[in-house]
Amino acid sequence: MAERLERASTGRARCRLCKEPIDKGALRMGVSGDSGSFDGTMMIWHHVLCAALERPAVLLRASALSNEIPAAVRAPLEAVANIVRAKKLVRVLWRHASEPRCLLELAGDRYTLVTELRGEPLVVRGALDEVIASVPDEDLEGVVDTAVAAGKSLPRAR
């Protein structure tokens, strides 16, 4: 089985885990596997965040082999994969539909936020109110609403 991380060259592929399309230019993970419809192998594609949450060991292997993706982009995904692999993940409170951005609830009432700030990947760990306070303003409302819907009490004003 061979894995690789790359940018999607087209927008035709769908993630095998969430079944949503993978946008052109988005980071994706491919895993080669036997085809069920013909003799030979084919590449099965996943959103990188889906892979980090559902297949962390495979994502970490693909990340270690990837030379084309900058380390700053790989680091947040590896952080999510390591959390899942260490069995510290309680649940995913929020995740972006197609970008590798999410808010994770960990054991011990700790949280990890993976997002972007000014185009740079950002991983924030800590208490929920501290993590929420670090979110860029345009994303704050959606994250807070999702956390409140999940039964968390948060201060609404900044």
C-alpha positions as CSV (number, residue, x, y, z in Angstrom):
1,M,0.0,0.0,0.0
2,A,1.4,3.4,-1.0
3,E,0.3,6.7,0.4
4,R,0.9,10.3,-0.7
5,L,0.0,13.9,0.1
6,E,-0.6,16.3,-2.8
7,R,-2.7,19.2,-4.0
8,A,-5.7,18.1,-6.0
9,S,-5.1,18.7,-9.7
10,T,-8.9,18.7,-10.5
11,G,-12.1,19.0,-8.4
12,R,-13.5,15.6,-9.6
13,A,-12.4,13.3,-6.8
14,R,-14.5,12.6,-3.8
15,C,-13.3,11.8,-0.3
16,R,-13.9,8.1,0.4
17,L,-14.6,8.9,4.1
18,C,-17.0,11.8,4.0
19,K,-18.2,11.4,0.4
20,E,-17.8,15.2,-0.3
21,P,-15.9,16.5,-3.3
22,I,-12.2,17.4,-2.9
23,D,-11.8,21.0,-4.3
24,K,-9.2,21.7,-6.9
25,G,-6.0,22.8,-5.2
26,A,-7.0,21.4,-1.8
27,L,-4.5,19.2,0.1
28,R,-5.5,15.5,-0.2
29,M,-4.2,12.1,0.8
30,G,-4.1,9.2,-1.7
31,V,-3.9,5.6,-0.8
32,S,-3.3,3.0,-3.5
33,G,-5.4,-0.1,-3.2
34,D,-6.8,-3.0,-5.3
35,S,-9.6,-2.1,-7.6
36,G,-12.9,-3.8,-7.2
37,S,-13.9,-3.2,-10.8
38,F,-10.8,-4.1,-12.8
39,D,-7.5,-5.9,-12.4
40,G,-4.8,-3.6,-10.9
41,T,-4.6,-0.8,-8.4
42,M,-6.2,2.6,-8.1
43,M,-5.8,5.6,-5.9
44,I,-8.4,6.2,-3.2
45,W,-8.5,9.9,-2.1
46,H,-9.4,11.5,1.2
47,H,-9.5,15.0,2.6
48,V,-6.5,15.4,4.8
49,L,-8.6,16.2,7.8
50,C,-10.8,13.2,7.2
51,A,-7.7,11.1,7.0
52,A,-6.2,12.6,10.2
53,L,-9.4,11.8,12.1
54,E,-10.2,8.4,10.6
55,R,-6.9,7.0,9.4
56,P,-4.2,8.7,11.5
57,A,-1.4,6.1,11.1
58,V,-1.8,6.2,7.3
59,L,-1.7,10.0,7.2
60,L,1.4,10.1,9.4
61,R,3.1,7.7,7.1
62,A,2.1,9.7,4.0
63,S,3.3,12.9,5.7
64,A,6.7,11.5,6.5
65,L,7.1,10.5,2.8
66,S,5.9,13.9,1.5
67,N,8.6,16.3,0.3
68,E,6.3,18.6,-1.7
69,I,4.1,19.8,1.1
70,P,5.8,22.4,3.5
71,A,6.3,21.3,7.1
72,A,4.2,24.3,8.3
73,V,1.2,22.9,6.4
74,R,1.8,19.3,7.5
75,A,2.4,20.1,11.2
76,P,-1.3,20.8,12.2
77,L,-2.5,17.7,10.4
78,E,0.1,15.6,12.2
79,A,-1.0,17.1,15.5
80,V,-4.6,16.0,14.8
81,A,-3.5,12.6,13.7
82,N,-1.3,12.1,16.8
83,I,-4.2,13.2,19.1
84,V,-6.5,10.6,17.5
85,R,-3.8,7.9,17.5
86,A,-3.1,8.5,21.2
87,K,-6.8,8.0,21.9
88,K,-7.1,11.4,23.5
89,L,-9.9,12.6,21.3
90,V,-13.4,12.8,23.0
91,R,-15.2,14.3,20.0
92,V,-14.9,16.7,17.1
93,L,-16.9,19.8,18.1
94,W,-16.5,21.7,14.8
95,R,-14.8,21.1,11.5
96,H,-14.8,22.9,8.3
97,A,-16.4,21.2,5.3
98,S,-13.4,21.1,3.0
99,E,-10.5,22.8,4.7
100,P,-8.2,21.3,7.3
101,R,-9.7,23.3,10.2
102,C,-11.4,21.8,13.3
103,L,-12.1,22.2,17.0
104,L,-11.4,19.0,19.0
105,E,-12.5,18.1,22.6
106,L,-9.8,16.1,24.4
107,A,-9.8,14.1,27.6
108,G,-9.5,16.2,30.7
109,D,-11.7,19.1,29.4
110,R,-8.9,20.3,27.1
111,Y,-9.3,21.5,23.5
112,T,-7.3,21.8,20.4
113,L,-8.2,24.2,17.6
114,V,-6.6,23.8,14.1
115,T,-7.2,26.7,11.8
116,E,-5.4,29.4,9.8
117,L,-4.5,32.9,10.8
118,R,-3.4,35.3,8.0
119,G,-2.8,32.4,5.7
120,E,-0.6,30.5,8.1
121,P,-1.6,27.3,9.9
122,L,-2.3,27.7,13.6
123,V,-2.7,25.1,16.3
124,V,-4.0,26.3,19.7
125,R,-4.3,24.1,22.8
126,G,-5.9,24.9,26.1
127,A,-9.2,25.6,27.8
128,L,-12.2,26.1,25.6
129,D,-12.6,29.9,26.2
130,E,-8.8,30.4,25.5
131,V,-9.0,28.4,22.3
132,I,-12.2,30.3,21.2
133,A,-10.6,33.6,21.9
134,S,-7.7,32.8,19.5
135,V,-10.1,32.2,16.5
136,P,-10.1,34.9,13.8
137,D,-13.3,37.0,14.0
138,E,-14.9,35.7,10.8
139,D,-14.8,32.1,12.2
140,L,-15.7,32.9,15.8
141,E,-19.4,32.8,15.5
142,G,-19.6,29.4,13.8
143,V,-17.2,27.8,16.3
144,V,-19.0,29.3,19.3
145,D,-22.4,28.3,18.1
146,T,-21.2,24.7,17.5
147,A,-19.6,24.5,20.9
148,V,-22.8,25.9,22.6
149,A,-24.9,23.4,20.7
150,A,-22.7,20.7,22.0
151,G,-23.6,21.8,25.5
152,K,-20.5,23.9,26.4
153,S,-21.0,27.2,28.2
154,L,-19.0,30.0,26.7
155,P,-18.7,33.7,27.2
156,R,-20.4,35.3,24.1
157,A,-18.7,38.7,24.2
158,R,-15.0,39.4,23.5
